[in-house]
Amino acid sequence: MTITSDAVVVGGGVMGTSILYNLALNGMTRSILLEKNIIGSGSTGRSSGVLRTHYSTEICTKLSQLSYPYFVNWDEMVGGGNVSFVKTGYMVIGDENSLNGMTQNISIQNSLGINSKLLSTSEARELIPSFNFKDSEIAAWEPEAGHADPSGTALAYSARARELGAQVLLESPVTEINIQNGRVNSISTASEKYETSVAIIATGPWSTKIFKNIGLEIPVEATRHQVFLLRNSGNEIPSYPAAADLVNLTYFKPEGANLTLIGNGNIESKVDPDTYNQKTDMGYVEDIWTRVVKRIPSMADTELYTGYAGLYTSTPDLHPIIDKVPGIDGLFICTGFSGHGFKMSPVVGLCMTELILNGYSSTLDLHPLRITRFEEGDLNGNSYDFKVIA
């Protein structure tokens, strides 16, 4: 059976569902999303969910900044579900080795009107007395930051897209992307063929496999990252914000009433997204737990609740690819967020829709995120290695 559609989005994570919603909202109501499993079953469902704007480039800062109001005002701006936004504040802790980078990042934030500032050691201690700070350490503080529910966000987007007329088809892996005369012609699953002139590949860690099937190489790789949760075992732990600890190479955030989610983005390995180990390694847990206790001594009195591993889709410069695919009309790519995508997803969906409808994004200039930057040698720079930052 052949079905005609305005556009086909491949991938049912937070990016794919945001794109589908924005397409439908802007009149492409016959759009279809194809997901090989269920909504949020890939990287979205294992995201840490942190919302912050501390980045070393203006484009990532803006993507996060413009997306933040959606999470805070979800009912008014989108509706269709609960994304469970919680404001905790966000702190980046560093020392003299990261001072220049932190100062530069705060300068970017402040130039865009974001409330962020550098704290001295004494100011940081006064603000968060439960943290252990050395005299040589400093902190960047973003009081409006917080976290939200990635799976809930993807489900809310898919629900709203359906209400607007779009279709979301689960357990529908793509078997072929048909290109004829240099343009998209159709996308097939095992049971259906969807005729369309627009296809958006938002498949995260599976993007490399998807593009290889149509003879294209893209500079992204799936990398495994572990997180675990500690549970308060009885003694009350003082309140604390989400944080990235550049000194001890950890990140963490409060989760619910008595849990702390902890990770370390610098520990990674290239894996096959279909066969990788989704469990945590106990050696990793012991190592990172010890590091967290150096920052929050009361974490020594907690107990391990659970842990798991998820996937980043990493590019050489740790910035996403949001672009038209050169040489194939109607084919678009949205991937490579390197662990930072969730917080950017509302505006990414909007920008991608503008790109599809108008040939360019009017909300943000996407030139820094073009796919050709890698072969051109024009990568986005980092003021310091921020992979540790969730």
One Martini backbone bead per residue (centre of mass of N, CA, C, O) as a GRO file, in nm:
protein
  390
    1MET     BB    1   0.097   0.035   0.021
    2THR     BB    2   0.028   0.380  -0.061
    3ILE     BB    3   0.134   0.690   0.098
    4THR     BB    4   0.063   1.028   0.129
    5SER     BB    5   0.298   1.293   0.225
    6ASP     BB    6   0.447   1.579   0.332
    7ALA     BB    7   0.617   1.420   0.562
    8VAL     BB    8   0.908   1.236   0.692
    9VAL     BB    9   0.985   1.119   1.012
   10VAL     BB   10   1.285   0.982   1.151
   11GLY     BB   11   1.219   0.945   1.470
   12GLY     BB   12   1.101   0.919   1.833
   13GLY     BB   13   1.221   1.152   1.965
   14VAL     BB   14   1.248   1.475   2.061
   15MET     BB   15   1.316   1.570   1.773
   16GLY     BB   16   1.104   1.431   1.597
   17THR     BB   17   0.852   1.538   1.756
   18SER     BB   18   0.912   1.839   1.725
   19ILE     BB   19   0.906   1.844   1.420
   20LEU     BB   20   0.623   1.734   1.377
   21TYR     BB   21   0.472   1.952   1.531
   22ASN     BB   22   0.578   2.198   1.361
   23LEU     BB   23   0.469   2.106   1.094
   24ALA     BB   24   0.169   2.092   1.174
   25LEU     BB   25   0.150   2.388   1.280
   26ASN     BB   26   0.251   2.475   0.962
   27GLY     BB   27   0.043   2.275   0.770
   28MET     BB   28   0.182   1.973   0.785
   29THR     BB   29  -0.065   1.743   0.854
   30ARG     BB   30   0.056   1.487   0.665
   31SER     BB   31   0.252   1.392   0.861
   32ILE     BB   32   0.513   1.143   0.942
   33LEU     BB   33   0.611   0.911   1.197
   34LEU     BB   34   0.898   0.691   1.230
   35GLU     BB   35   0.928   0.415   1.465
   36LYS     BB   36   1.102   0.128   1.563
   37ASN     BB   37   0.955   0.157   1.840
   38ILE     BB   38   0.928   0.390   2.080
   39ILE     BB   39   0.881   0.660   2.243
   40GLY     BB   40   1.197   0.732   2.372
   41SER     BB   41   1.392   0.459   2.333
   42GLY     BB   42   1.644   0.609   2.319
   43SER     BB   43   1.815   0.874   2.427
   44THR     BB   44   1.576   1.018   2.560
   45GLY     BB   45   1.515   0.793   2.791
   46ARG     BB   46   1.845   0.860   2.894
   47SER     BB   47   1.826   1.137   2.985
   48SER     BB   48   1.900   1.388   3.226
   49GLY     BB   49   1.736   1.677   3.170
   50VAL     BB   50   1.904   1.927   3.152
   51LEU     BB   51   1.868   2.293   3.202
   52ARG     BB   52   2.095   2.496   3.012
   53THR     BB   53   2.342   2.772   2.888
   54HIS     BB   54   2.634   2.657   2.927
   55TYR     BB   55   2.844   2.770   2.667
   56SER     BB   56   3.106   2.813   2.404
   57THR     BB   57   2.865   2.892   2.209
   58GLU     BB   58   2.617   3.075   2.069
   59ILE     BB   59   2.437   2.858   1.936
   60CYS     BB   60   2.392   2.680   2.192
   61THR     BB   61   2.288   2.901   2.374
   62LYS     BB   62   2.041   2.976   2.201
   63LEU     BB   63   1.898   2.704   2.184
   64SER     BB   64   1.856   2.696   2.495
   65GLN     BB   65   1.726   2.969   2.551
   66LEU     BB   66   1.473   2.940   2.347
   67SER     BB   67   1.369   2.667   2.491
   68TYR     BB   68   1.312   2.720   2.793
   69PRO     BB   69   1.015   2.846   2.789
   70TYR     BB   70   0.871   2.584   2.717
   71PHE     BB   71   0.915   2.433   2.986
   72VAL     BB   72   0.789   2.653   3.174
   73ASN     BB   73   0.533   2.703   2.937
   74TRP     BB   74   0.388   2.451   2.813
   75ASP     BB   75   0.080   2.491   2.811
   76GLU     BB   76   0.091   2.761   2.641
   77MET     BB   77   0.299   2.666   2.397
   78VAL     BB   78   0.174   2.354   2.367
   79GLY     BB   79   0.089   2.106   2.524
   80GLY     BB   80  -0.019   1.760   2.587
   81GLY     BB   81   0.148   1.771   2.872
   82ASN     BB   82   0.411   1.668   3.107
   83VAL     BB   83   0.752   1.794   3.178
   84SER     BB   84   0.850   1.853   3.472
   85PHE     BB   85   0.949   2.122   3.579
   86VAL     BB   86   1.265   2.213   3.755
   87LYS     BB   87   1.406   2.444   3.969
   88THR     BB   88   1.774   2.456   4.073
   89GLY     BB   89   1.995   2.532   3.922
   90TYR     BB   90   2.342   2.603   3.792
   91MET     BB   91   2.673   2.457   3.831
   92VAL     BB   92   3.011   2.550   3.762
   93ILE     BB   93   3.314   2.382   3.853
   94GLY     BB   94   3.639   2.530   3.906
   95ASP     BB   95   3.956   2.648   3.810
   96GLU     BB   96   4.230   2.789   3.672
   97ASN     BB   97   4.194   2.605   3.408
   98SER     BB   98   3.872   2.724   3.364
   99LEU     BB   99   3.839   3.034   3.383
  100ASN     BB  100   3.839   3.137   3.090
  101GLY     BB  101   3.602   2.964   2.989
  102MET     BB  102   3.388   3.058   3.193
  103THR     BB  103   3.405   3.358   3.124
  104GLN     BB  104   3.326   3.331   2.828
  105ASN     BB  105   3.049   3.197   2.871
  106ILE     BB  106   2.924   3.423   3.041
  107SER     BB  107   2.952   3.639   2.823
  108ILE     BB  108   2.755   3.511   2.631
  109GLN     BB  109   2.511   3.506   2.813
  110ASN     BB  110   2.500   3.814   2.885
  111SER     BB  111   2.472   3.914   2.582
  112LEU     BB  112   2.172   3.750   2.585
  113GLY     BB  113   2.037   3.792   2.887
  114ILE     BB  114   2.163   3.598   3.091
  115ASN     BB  115   2.154   3.469   3.413
  116SER     BB  116   2.500   3.501   3.491
  117LYS     BB  117   2.781   3.408   3.714
  118LEU     BB  118   3.069   3.467   3.897
  119LEU     BB  119   3.212   3.292   4.170
  120SER     BB  120   3.348   3.279   4.450
  121THR     BB  121   3.430   3.079   4.698
  122SER     BB  122   3.263   3.222   4.918
  123GLU     BB  123   3.000   3.248   4.753
  124ALA     BB  124   2.960   2.946   4.703
  125ARG     BB  125   2.943   2.859   4.999
  126GLU     BB  126   2.697   3.035   5.072
  127LEU     BB  127   2.500   2.915   4.860
  128ILE     BB  128   2.644   2.603   4.891
  129PRO     BB  129   2.710   2.441   5.185
  130SER     BB  130   2.711   2.128   5.083
  131PHE     BB  131   2.965   2.209   4.948
  132ASN     BB  132   3.305   2.140   4.862
  133PHE     BB  133   3.550   2.400   4.872
  134LYS     BB  134   3.821   2.521   4.742
  135ASP     BB  135   4.015   2.806   4.736
  136SER     BB  136   4.076   2.766   4.406
  137GLU     BB  137   3.774   2.785   4.351
  138ILE     BB  138   3.501   2.817   4.117
  139ALA     BB  139   3.181   2.963   3.991
  140ALA     BB  140   2.906   2.906   3.787
  141TRP     BB  141   2.583   3.084   3.785
  142GLU     BB  142   2.239   2.951   3.712
  143PRO     BB  143   1.932   3.007   3.855
  144GLU     BB  144   1.712   2.914   3.615
  145ALA     BB  145   1.778   2.639   3.612
  146GLY     BB  146   1.720   2.274   3.533
  147HIS     BB  147   1.456   2.028   3.485
  148ALA     BB  148   1.323   1.754   3.280
  149ASP     BB  149   1.113   1.536   3.084
  150PRO     BB  150   1.193   1.372   2.802
  151SER     BB  151   0.965   1.164   2.757
  152GLY     BB  152   0.732   1.361   2.812
  153THR     BB  153   0.802   1.550   2.579
  154ALA     BB  154   0.772   1.351   2.343
  155LEU     BB  155   0.477   1.275   2.408
  156ALA     BB  156   0.359   1.560   2.386
  157TYR     BB  157   0.435   1.611   2.093
  158SER     BB  158   0.286   1.368   1.971
  159ALA     BB  159   0.004   1.446   2.071
  160ARG     BB  160  -0.014   1.724   1.927
  161ALA     BB  161   0.033   1.623   1.642
  162ARG     BB  162  -0.219   1.448   1.629
  163GLU     BB  163  -0.424   1.677   1.678
  164LEU     BB  164  -0.317   1.817   1.394
  165GLY     BB  165  -0.292   1.527   1.196
  166ALA     BB  166  -0.070   1.358   1.256
  167GLN     BB  167   0.149   1.071   1.243
  168VAL     BB  168   0.225   0.786   1.465
  169LEU     BB  169   0.458   0.518   1.403
  170LEU     BB  170   0.512   0.223   1.550
  171GLU     BB  171   0.705  -0.031   1.481
  172SER     BB  172   0.859   0.128   1.204
  173PRO     BB  173   1.099   0.041   1.030
  174VAL     BB  174   1.320   0.141   0.803
  175THR     BB  175   1.413   0.006   0.472
  176GLU     BB  176   1.375   0.275   0.274
  177ILE     BB  177   1.534   0.537   0.082
  178ASN     BB  178   1.406   0.697  -0.195
  179ILE     BB  179   1.602   0.799  -0.478
  180GLN     BB  180   1.519   1.037  -0.743
  181ASN     BB  181   1.685   1.251  -0.924
  182GLY     BB  182   1.801   1.392  -0.648
  183ARG     BB  183   1.536   1.296  -0.480
  184VAL     BB  184   1.283   1.252  -0.282
  185ASN     BB  185   1.020   0.989  -0.297
  186SER     BB  186   1.051   0.764  -0.056
  187ILE     BB  187   0.931   0.559   0.224
  188SER     BB  188   1.001   0.241   0.379
  189THR     BB  189   0.851  -0.040   0.502
  190ALA     BB  190   0.746  -0.359   0.534
  191SER     BB  191   0.424  -0.251   0.467
  192GLU     BB  192   0.504   0.045   0.357
  193LYS     BB  193   0.454   0.339   0.142
  194TYR     BB  194   0.593   0.680   0.146
  195GLU     BB  195   0.506   0.948  -0.018
  196THR     BB  196   0.768   1.199  -0.063
  197SER     BB  197   0.968   1.519  -0.057
  198VAL     BB  198   1.014   1.479   0.268
  199ALA     BB  199   1.305   1.406   0.477
  200ILE     BB  200   1.375   1.333   0.828
  201ILE     BB  201   1.674   1.270   1.009
  202ALA     BB  202   1.617   1.163   1.370
  203THR     BB  203   1.824   0.895   1.485
  204GLY     BB  204   2.080   0.945   1.611
  205PRO     BB  205   2.275   0.668   1.661
  206TRP     BB  206   2.142   0.565   1.367
  207SER     BB  207   2.240   0.759   1.138
  208THR     BB  208   2.474   0.613   1.002
  209LYS     BB  209   2.308   0.374   0.897
  210ILE     BB  210   2.105   0.528   0.730
  211PHE     BB  211   2.315   0.670   0.537
  212LYS     BB  212   2.456   0.416   0.429
  213ASN     BB  213   2.196   0.312   0.273
  214ILE     BB  214   2.248   0.587   0.072
  215GLY     BB  215   2.572   0.642   0.045
  216LEU     BB  216   2.642   0.798   0.323
  217GLU     BB  217   2.868   0.999   0.510
  218ILE     BB  218   2.892   1.067   0.864
  219PRO     BB  219   3.037   1.253   1.150
  220VAL     BB  220   2.923   1.008   1.345
  221GLU     BB  221   2.886   0.862   1.684
  222ALA     BB  222   2.828   0.607   1.904
  223THR     BB  223   2.811   0.662   2.261
  224ARG     BB  224   2.879   0.550   2.581
  225HIS     BB  225   2.681   0.631   2.882
  226GLN     BB  226   2.687   0.668   3.233
  227VAL     BB  227   2.448   0.622   3.500
  228PHE     BB  228   2.337   0.705   3.839
  229LEU     BB  229   2.156   0.636   4.152
  230LEU     BB  230   2.112   0.791   4.460
  231ARG     BB  231   1.999   0.716   4.794
  232ASN     BB  232   1.857   0.821   5.063
  233SER     BB  233   1.907   0.644   5.382
  234GLY     BB  234   1.785   0.898   5.601
  235ASN     BB  235   1.958   1.136   5.579
  236GLU     BB  236   1.945   1.456   5.529
  237ILE     BB  237   1.990   1.637   5.233
  238PRO     BB  238   2.082   1.910   5.128
  239SER     BB  239   2.025   2.134   4.915
  240TYR     BB  240   2.080   2.129   4.549
  241PRO     BB  241   2.213   2.162   4.250
  242ALA     BB  242   2.294   2.145   3.952
  243ALA     BB  243   2.612   2.000   3.821
  244ALA     BB  244   2.951   2.080   3.709
  245ASP     BB  245   3.260   1.905   3.769
  246LEU     BB  246   3.577   1.988   3.650
  247VAL     BB  247   3.761   1.865   3.872
  248ASN     BB  248   3.607   1.563   3.915
  249LEU     BB  249   3.439   1.469   3.671
  250THR     BB  250   3.121   1.561   3.709
  251TYR     BB  251   2.763   1.505   3.727
  252PHE     BB  252   2.456   1.650   3.878
  253LYS     BB  253   2.119   1.579   4.018
  254PRO     BB  254   1.823   1.616   4.135
  255GLU     BB  255   1.579   1.341   4.214
  256GLY     BB  256   1.335   1.410   4.354
  257ALA     BB  257   1.331   1.354   4.699
  258ASN     BB  258   1.600   1.111   4.723
  259LEU     BB  259   1.774   1.170   4.454
  260THR     BB  260   2.082   1.113   4.253
  261LEU     BB  261   2.217   1.207   3.954
  262ILE     BB  262   2.505   1.048   3.789
  263GLY     BB  263   2.797   1.155   3.594
  264ASN     BB  264   3.044   1.111   3.302
  265GLY     BB  265   3.115   1.241   2.986
  266ASN     BB  266   3.429   1.136   2.947
  267ILE     BB  267   3.311   0.847   2.944
  268GLU     BB  268   3.378   0.658   2.647
  269SER     BB  269   3.236   0.454   2.369
  270LYS     BB  270   3.221   0.290   2.086
  271VAL     BB  271   2.903   0.177   1.947
  272ASP     BB  272   2.635  -0.033   1.902
  273PRO     BB  273   2.301   0.054   1.928
  274ASP     BB  274   2.193  -0.262   1.916
  275THR     BB  275   2.436  -0.395   2.142
  276TYR     BB  276   2.474  -0.244   2.389
  277ASN     BB  277   2.547  -0.180   2.717
  278GLN     BB  278   2.284  -0.085   2.959
  279LYS     BB  279   2.473  -0.114   3.192
  280THR     BB  280   2.648  -0.077   3.473
  281ASP     BB  281   2.961  -0.033   3.609
  282MET     BB  282   3.098  -0.078   3.916
  283GLY     BB  283   3.364   0.071   3.876
  284TYR     BB  284   3.231   0.335   3.794
  285VAL     BB  285   3.060   0.387   4.042
  286GLU     BB  286   3.291   0.399   4.248
  287ASP     BB  287   3.449   0.629   4.120
  288ILE     BB  288   3.223   0.853   4.102
  289TRP     BB  289   3.130   0.848   4.392
  290THR     BB  290   3.399   0.943   4.510
  291ARG     BB  291   3.395   1.219   4.364
  292VAL     BB  292   3.127   1.329   4.480
  293VAL     BB  293   3.216   1.331   4.781
  294LYS     BB  294   3.418   1.562   4.747
  295ARG     BB  295   3.171   1.768   4.704
  296ILE     BB  296   2.949   1.570   4.867
  297PRO     BB  297   2.981   1.425   5.162
  298SER     BB  298   2.681   1.307   5.212
  299MET     BB  299   2.706   1.078   4.983
  300ALA     BB  300   2.828   0.855   5.174
  301ASP     BB  301   2.514   0.794   5.295
  302THR     BB  302   2.433   0.648   5.052
  303GLU     BB  303   2.257   0.453   4.797
  304LEU     BB  304   2.217   0.234   4.556
  305TYR     BB  305   1.959   0.223   4.316
  306THR     BB  306   2.061   0.280   4.006
  307GLY     BB  307   2.149   0.195   3.654
  308TYR     BB  308   2.274   0.320   3.330
  309ALA     BB  309   2.294   0.319   2.969
  310GLY     BB  310   2.364   0.545   2.705
  311LEU     BB  311   2.340   0.768   2.415
  312TYR     BB  312   2.548   0.932   2.206
  313THR     BB  313   2.580   1.177   1.932
  314SER     BB  314   2.891   1.228   1.795
  315THR     BB  315   3.098   1.491   1.710
  316PRO     BB  316   3.398   1.648   1.660
  317ASP     BB  317   3.255   1.934   1.801
  318LEU     BB  318   2.987   1.877   1.973
  319HIS     BB  319   2.790   1.948   1.736
  320PRO     BB  320   2.532   1.972   1.551
  321ILE     BB  321   2.322   1.861   1.275
  322ILE     BB  322   2.147   2.118   1.077
  323ASP     BB  323   2.023   2.016   0.756
  324LYS     BB  324   2.075   1.992   0.439
  325VAL     BB  325   2.138   1.760   0.193
  326PRO     BB  326   2.365   1.748  -0.026
  327GLY     BB  327   2.224   1.651  -0.349
  328ILE     BB  328   1.931   1.613  -0.188
  329ASP     BB  329   1.623   1.670  -0.230
  330GLY     BB  330   1.441   1.668   0.079
  331LEU     BB  331   1.693   1.616   0.266
  332PHE     BB  332   1.728   1.581   0.625
  333ILE     BB  333   1.928   1.676   0.918
  334CYS     BB  334   1.912   1.560   1.283
  335THR     BB  335   2.213   1.551   1.463
  336GLY     BB  336   2.479   1.536   1.696
  337PHE     BB  337   2.436   1.642   2.019
  338SER     BB  338   2.632   1.519   2.238
  339GLY     BB  339   2.416   1.525   2.499
  340HIS     BB  340   2.241   1.828   2.433
  341GLY     BB  341   1.941   1.814   2.301
  342PHE     BB  342   1.692   1.842   2.483
  343LYS     BB  343   1.721   2.158   2.559
  344MET     BB  344   1.684   2.223   2.222
  345SER     BB  345   1.421   2.098   2.086
  346PRO     BB  346   1.208   2.320   2.037
  347VAL     BB  347   1.388   2.497   1.834
  348VAL     BB  348   1.471   2.279   1.638
  349GLY     BB  349   1.190   2.224   1.525
  350LEU     BB  350   1.149   2.510   1.419
  351CYS     BB  351   1.402   2.539   1.236
  352MET     BB  352   1.346   2.294   1.056
  353THR     BB  353   1.077   2.398   0.945
  354GLU     BB  354   1.189   2.653   0.815
  355LEU     BB  355   1.386   2.507   0.628
  356ILE     BB  356   1.167   2.349   0.472
  357LEU     BB  357   0.974   2.594   0.387
  358ASN     BB  358   1.220   2.832   0.314
  359GLY     BB  359   1.544   2.735   0.320
  360TYR     BB  360   1.544   2.871   0.614
  361SER     BB  361   1.630   3.015   0.927
  362SER     BB  362   1.484   3.280   1.119
  363THR     BB  363   1.556   3.226   1.421
  364LEU     BB  364   1.835   3.086   1.320
  365ASP     BB  365   2.161   3.056   1.236
  366LEU     BB  366   2.279   2.738   1.090
  367HIS     BB  367   2.571   2.748   0.978
  368PRO     BB  368   2.743   2.612   1.218
  369LEU     BB  369   2.554   2.326   1.149
  370ARG     BB  370   2.666   2.230   0.902
  371ILE     BB  371   2.779   1.950   0.725
  372THR     BB  372   3.041   2.089   0.570
  373ARG     BB  373   3.242   2.173   0.807
  374PHE     BB  374   3.432   1.926   0.812
  375GLU     BB  375   3.558   1.948   0.522
  376GLU     BB  376   3.633   2.261   0.575
  377GLY     BB  377   3.754   2.305   0.874
  378ASP     BB  378   3.486   2.449   1.047
  379LEU     BB  379   3.488   2.424   1.355
  380ASN     BB  380   3.368   2.425   1.661
  381GLY     BB  381   3.459   2.575   1.949
  382ASN     BB  382   3.621   2.534   2.272
  383SER     BB  383   3.706   2.664   2.585
  384TYR     BB  384   3.642   2.371   2.689
  385ASP     BB  385   3.593   2.063   2.811
  386PHE     BB  386   3.227   1.988   2.813
  387LYS     BB  387   3.133   1.682   2.833
  388VAL     BB  388   3.064   1.673   3.143
  389ILE     BB  389   2.819   1.839   3.067
  390ALA     BB  390   2.472   1.779   3.076
   0.00000   0.00000   0.00000
